[in-house]
Amino acid sequence: MRKWFSLSAIGHDRAGIVADLAEFIYGADCNLEDSSMSRLGSEFAVLLLLSSTVADADQHLASAAKKLEWEKRLTVFIRPLKGEPMRGKPYGVDTYEVQASGLDKAGIVARVARVLADNGASITHMSSELLRAVQSGTPVYRMSIEVDVPNQVGENDLRRQLDEVASSLHIEVHLKRHPGGARR
C-alpha cells in the first residue's frame, strides 16, 4: 500500500541542497512526486510530496532526516498524509492569476489574500519579492498569486473588490483568468 508524506526543509542557501535532499529521499525508499523550491533571501526552502510502498517508510524518513539535519545543517519537517493527495484542478473552479505591485507597504498580502478568502478562493501558488526601483532605489513590492475561484463567484465582482484594495493601498492589482483553467 502506498503511503504519502509532505516534507518541508530550509537551510542556508548553498550548492548541493537539492542533490542532498534527492539522495535522502532515494535512500529512504521514497519517490519524489511533486516539489516546490525557492531561494528566500539567504535561505533555500523546499516543499516536497513523497510516496513510498515500504511498510516502515515513516521510520526510514525520520532517521534519515535526523542525519540530514546534523550533517547538512537543514531543518526538516515530515508529515504523513491521510490518503492519496488531490491531483489536478478541483471541479467547479476557475483558475486566475492575480498580480499586484506598488510601493512597499504593510498590508498588501493581507488585504489581497482576505478578498480571495472571503470569496471562497484557494491560493495554489504564490510568489513575491521586494525590489528596488532602478532610478530611485525606492522599495517596490511585487506579488503573483495563482488561485482557484469557485465558479459561482462573478469575475467582475472579484475584480471590483481587488480594485478597491488597489485604490486604498495605491498599488496596481490585475486579475487574469487562465485560459481553460490551465495551470503552470
Buried (B, 14 or more C-beta within 10 A) or exposed (E): EEBBBBBBBBBEBEEEBEEBBEEBBEEBBBEBBEBEEEEEEEEBBBBBBBBBEBEEBBEBBEEBBEEBBEEBEBEBEBEEEEEEEEEEBEEEBBBBBBEBBBEBEEEBBEBBBEBBEEBEBEBBEBEEEEEEEEEEEEEBBBBBBBBBBEEEBEEEEBBEBBBEBBEEBEBEBBBEEBEEEEEE
